[in-house]
Amino acid sequence: MAPAADVAIVVENYLEKLEAIDRAAPRTVVAYRKDLSQFLDFCREREKTDLATISHRDIKRFLVYLNALGMGASSVARKLAALRGLFSYAVKNDLIEDNPATRLRNPKFRRKLPDIITAQDYDAVIADIE
């Protein structure tokens, strides 16, 4: 079993790797820092400070919490992407054995239907062309 890994330390190490090694865009690093900080606060409130104790159910609870706050699907999806990256980093560095975030699906996006032209507007356009 992997040694205990403090979530806050792993988050910082992951963000440093994103910035220095992966050369992620500065805005991506800022967004991920905010997302992971929010997850860190959520974990601390539940006394989950060891990365190995965080399960896919804990992550799912976090996503439910975000939905309860009224967060949009794209924001929740970005936070989930940050978590997947964090846990993938932890697996690659032998801090945990499995990535609990891989089991979770991205939220469904509500797509806005395109505006359509009315028959009257269509006729007006055709009349202008003629």
N, C-alpha and C positions, 0 to 999 in steps of 0.2 A: 504494500500500500504506500502511496505517496505521502511525504511528510506534510504536516499542517502548513497551509499557505493562507496568509491573511489576505482577504479580498482586496483591501485598500492598496496593499503593496503590489499585488498582482496587477491591479488596474493601472497603477502608475508605471510599472514596468512595461505593460502592454502599450500604453500611450507613448512612452518613450521609443519603443520599437517602431510603432506606426510612424512616428515623426522622423526618427533618425535612419532606420534601416529601410522601411518600406517607402519612405519619402512621400507619405500621404499628403494631400493638399491641406494647407493650414486650416481651412474651414471645416474639413472633415475631422481633423484632430480636435478642434474646438467643439464641434457637434458631438463627437464620441465622448469627449471629456464630460460634457453636460449630461449626456444620456447615461453614462456609466456612474457618474456621481449620484444621479437620481436613483439608480439601482442600488448603489452602495448605501444610501440613506434608507432605502426600503429594507435592505438586508440587516442593517444595524438595528432598526426598530424591531426586528424579529430575532435579534441576537444570533444572526448567521454571519459570523465573521471569518470562518474557515471555508475556503472555496470548495473543499471536498464535501462539505455538508449541504451544498446547494444542489437541489434536484430540479428536474424539468417541471415538477409541480410548483416549486418556488418561483421559477421564471414565469410559469403560466399565471400564478397569482399576481405577479408584478404586472403582467399584461392586462389582466382583469382590472387591476387597480388603475392603470393608465386609462382604460376605457371608461371607468367610473368617473375619472376626472374630465371626461369629454374630449380626450385627445384624438386627433384624426388618425385615420388608418395609415397614412404615409409616415407620420411621426412615430407611430407604434412600430411600423416595419423597420424604420431606421434604428430605433432602439434595439429591436431584436437582432438586426444585423451587427450592431456593436457588441451585443452579448454573444452572438455566435463567434465573432472574431476573438473576443476575450477568452472564451472557453476553448476555442481551437488553439490559441496561443498557450493556454495552460496545459492542454493535452500534449502539444509538441514539446513542451518543456518539462514533461513528466511531473506536473503538479497535481494532475487528476488523471484518472484512467479513461473516462468517457466524457464526451461533450453533451451535457444535458440540453443544450439549446437546439441541437440538430433535430430533435423530435417535434419541434413546434413549427407550425406553418405560419406564413405571413398572413396578416389580416386581409380580408377581402376589401377591395377598393370599390366604392360606388362610382361608377363612371357616369358622367353627365352625357345625356344624349345630345347629339348635335342639333342646333337650331335648324329648322327647315324653312324653306321659302314657301310662302302661301301661293296658291294658284293665281290670286290677283296680282301679287308682286311679280310672279313669273311672267304673266301676260304683259305687265308694264315694262319689264326689261326687254322682252321680245319686241314690243311696240317701239321702244327707243332704238333698238338695233335696226329695225326696218326703216 
